[in-house]
Structures are given as C-alpha cells and as structure tokens.
C-alpha cells in the first residue's frame, strides 16, 4: 500500500507492520517443534537407531536445520494471515486450521517416537498432511504469500509421509 502527499514521492508501507507479532508467530511455531523434539530421540542406542529404515532415509543431521527453517517459514506465514485481521471470518478459519495442523505436527513425534509406533505415526501424518493442504487453501484465500510459504512444509511432510510408510512396512 502506498501513501502519497501531493507533490511528493510515494512512500511504501512497511513490510513488517508489527515486529512483535512476527517474532511471536515464529516463536510459537518453533515451540511446537521444541515440544516434539522432547520425545524425538534418534541417537545411538535409541529405539529409532535400531529399526529398519529405507535407503532414502535422510541423515540425522539434516532434520534439525530443515525443521528449523520450516518452522520459521510457518511463523512468517502465520504472521501474514494474522495481520489480515482476525475479525474477518476467513482469517479466523485460516488461523484455526493453522492451529490444528500445528498441534498435529507436534503430536506426530509423540506417536512415532514417544510411543515408538510407525503405524500410529503413519495414520496421524496422513491426517496432518490433509490438514496442511486445508491450511494452505484457507491461507491462499486470505494471503497468497502466506500460502506459498507453506509449500516447502507441505513438500517435506509429503516426503515424511512416504518415509513413515516405508518404515512401517519395513518394521511391521
């Protein structure tokens, strides 16, 4: 949005209207990741290290940086929708969908790692994937950039769904 006084150059509105809300949104998403990481034990001697994994299983060191980046993108996406005004019905619906998928995101770690259940992890991640698709659609209706920022997350969870399926098959 541009503001212009007569006879002056256009002034663009700031990209970040509320830095505090942006930081809060990014922290919220990363807290979900931190909560899930409390039960995600993959080191030597852990349950995860003893189960069979497919050849395309990424190296362990990759998960932390990838998820951190995804949670940052999710937080920015959340901020963009939040700034559209929660008084609007479509914004509220999008925010509710986001909250549901974020909760499901955290739940996956507790089912897969905490309960050591690839099957429950698989069932849950399919539900998570559907909820992410719904969130992307609802975000798109409010703010296209916010929806686009969720595409890497959807892609990673798509891969994680395939990986979880293969782990379940190999260890079933």
C-alpha positions as CSV (number, residue, x, y, z in Angstrom):
1,X,0.0,0.0,0.0
2,X,1.4,3.4,-0.9
3,X,0.7,6.7,0.8
4,X,1.4,9.9,-1.1
5,X,1.1,13.6,-0.2
6,X,0.5,16.0,-3.1
7,X,3.8,16.7,-4.9
8,X,5.8,14.1,-3.0
9,X,7.3,10.8,-3.9
10,X,5.2,7.6,-3.0
11,X,6.0,6.1,0.4
12,X,5.6,2.4,0.7
13,X,4.0,1.0,3.9
14,X,6.5,-1.0,6.0
15,X,6.8,-4.7,5.2
16,X,6.7,-5.7,8.8
17,X,3.9,-3.8,10.5
18,X,4.2,-5.5,13.8
19,X,7.7,-6.9,14.6
20,X,6.4,-8.2,18.0
21,X,3.7,-10.3,16.3
22,X,6.1,-11.6,13.7
23,X,8.5,-12.7,16.5
24,X,5.6,-14.2,18.5
25,X,4.4,-16.2,15.5
26,X,7.9,-17.6,14.7
27,X,8.5,-18.4,18.3
28,X,5.1,-20.2,18.6
29,X,5.9,-22.4,15.6
30,X,9.4,-23.2,16.9
31,X,8.0,-24.0,20.4
32,X,5.8,-26.7,18.7
33,X,9.0,-28.1,17.2
34,X,10.8,-28.0,20.5
35,X,7.9,-29.8,22.3
36,X,8.0,-32.5,19.7
37,X,11.8,-32.8,20.0
38,X,11.4,-33.7,23.7
39,X,10.5,-37.3,22.6
40,X,12.5,-37.4,19.3
41,X,15.5,-39.5,20.4
42,X,17.4,-40.8,17.4
43,X,20.9,-41.2,18.7
44,X,22.9,-44.4,19.1
45,X,21.1,-46.9,21.3
46,X,17.7,-45.3,20.8
47,X,14.7,-47.2,19.5
48,X,14.9,-45.3,16.2
49,X,18.6,-46.3,15.7
50,X,17.6,-50.0,16.0
51,X,14.7,-50.1,13.5
52,X,15.0,-50.7,9.8
53,X,14.9,-47.6,7.6
54,X,14.7,-47.3,3.8
55,X,17.8,-46.3,1.8
56,X,16.5,-42.9,1.1
57,X,16.2,-42.0,4.8
58,X,18.0,-38.6,5.2
59,X,21.0,-38.4,7.5
60,X,20.1,-37.4,11.1
61,X,21.9,-34.1,11.0
62,X,19.6,-32.8,8.3
63,X,16.4,-32.9,10.3
64,X,17.2,-30.1,12.8
65,X,18.1,-27.4,10.2
66,X,15.3,-28.4,7.9
67,X,12.6,-28.3,10.6
68,X,14.0,-25.0,12.0
69,X,13.7,-23.4,8.5
70,X,10.2,-24.8,8.1
71,X,9.1,-23.5,11.4
72,X,10.4,-20.1,10.6
73,X,8.6,-20.1,7.3
74,X,5.4,-21.3,9.0
75,X,5.8,-18.5,11.6
76,X,6.1,-15.8,8.8
77,X,3.1,-17.4,7.1
78,X,1.1,-17.3,10.3
79,X,2.1,-13.7,10.8
80,X,0.9,-12.6,7.4
81,X,-2.5,-14.1,7.9
82,X,-2.8,-12.8,11.4
83,X,-2.1,-9.3,10.2
84,X,-5.1,-9.5,7.8
85,X,-7.3,-9.1,10.9
86,X,-8.7,-11.9,13.0
87,X,-12.1,-10.1,13.0
88,X,-12.6,-11.4,9.4
89,X,-14.3,-14.8,9.3
90,X,-11.9,-16.2,6.6
91,X,-8.9,-15.2,8.7
92,X,-10.3,-16.8,11.8
93,X,-10.9,-20.1,9.9
94,X,-7.4,-20.0,8.5
95,X,-5.9,-19.4,11.9
96,X,-7.9,-22.3,13.4
97,X,-6.8,-24.6,10.6
98,X,-3.2,-23.5,11.3
99,X,-3.5,-24.2,15.0
100,X,-4.9,-27.7,14.3
101,X,-2.1,-28.6,11.9
102,X,0.5,-27.3,14.3
103,X,-0.9,-29.4,17.1
104,X,-1.0,-32.4,14.7
105,X,2.6,-31.6,13.8
106,X,3.7,-31.9,17.4
107,X,1.5,-35.0,18.0
108,X,3.3,-37.0,15.3
109,X,6.6,-37.0,17.3
110,X,4.8,-38.3,20.4
111,X,3.1,-41.1,18.4
112,X,6.1,-42.1,16.2
113,X,8.9,-41.6,18.7
114,X,7.3,-41.4,22.1
115,X,5.1,-44.5,21.6
116,X,7.6,-46.0,19.1
117,X,4.7,-46.7,16.7
118,X,5.4,-46.2,13.0
119,X,1.7,-47.3,12.4
120,X,0.2,-44.6,14.6
121,X,2.7,-42.2,13.1
122,X,1.6,-43.1,9.6
123,X,-2.1,-42.7,10.4
124,X,-1.5,-39.4,12.1
125,X,0.8,-38.0,9.4
126,X,-1.8,-38.6,6.7
127,X,-4.3,-36.6,8.8
128,X,-1.6,-34.0,9.3
129,X,-1.0,-33.8,5.5
130,X,-4.7,-33.3,4.9
131,X,-4.8,-30.5,7.5
132,X,-1.8,-28.8,5.9
133,X,-3.5,-28.9,2.5
134,X,-6.6,-27.4,4.1
135,X,-4.5,-24.7,5.8
136,X,-2.7,-23.8,2.5
137,X,-6.1,-23.4,0.8
138,X,-7.5,-21.3,3.6
139,X,-4.3,-19.2,3.7
140,X,-4.4,-18.7,0.0
141,X,-7.9,-17.1,0.3
142,X,-6.5,-14.6,2.8
143,X,-2.9,-14.0,1.7
144,X,-1.3,-15.8,-1.3
145,X,2.3,-15.2,0.0
146,X,1.4,-16.9,3.3
147,X,0.1,-19.9,1.4
148,X,3.2,-20.1,-0.8
149,X,5.4,-20.0,2.3
150,X,3.7,-23.3,3.5
151,X,4.6,-25.2,0.3
152,X,8.1,-26.3,1.5
153,X,6.4,-27.6,4.7
154,X,3.8,-29.5,2.7
155,X,6.6,-30.9,0.4
156,X,8.6,-32.1,3.5
157,X,5.6,-33.6,5.2
158,X,4.8,-35.4,1.9
159,X,8.2,-36.9,1.9
160,X,8.0,-37.7,5.6
161,X,4.7,-39.5,4.9
162,X,6.3,-41.7,2.3
163,X,9.3,-42.2,4.7
164,X,6.9,-43.1,7.6
165,X,5.0,-45.5,5.4
166,X,8.3,-47.3,4.4
167,X,9.5,-47.5,8.0
168,X,6.1,-49.1,8.9
169,X,6.4,-51.6,6.1
170,X,10.0,-52.5,6.9
171,X,9.3,-52.9,10.6
172,X,5.7,-54.2,10.6
